[in-house]
Amino acid sequence: MTPDLICLLDTVSGSAIGTESVRYGQRVTVIALPAPELLTTPAGIEAVGPRAFGYNIDFKSVFA
């Protein structure tokens, strides 16, 4: 979840796939990248964490 980066790649070509381009049946590889330390501070989580996007959940890194 945000601010960690969840990335979709085309499984065959390795090209990045934007969320607006994802299609049903498309073969993708999902990778996660850790958020920069600045974004995991309390101020960073407030600005770009899940609640900043309207989700009523606390940030939990995929790397925790």
Secondary structure, 3 states (H helix, E strand, C coil): CCCCEEEEEECCCCCECCHHHCCCCCCEEEEEECCCHHHHCHHHHHHHCHHHHCCCCCCCCCCC
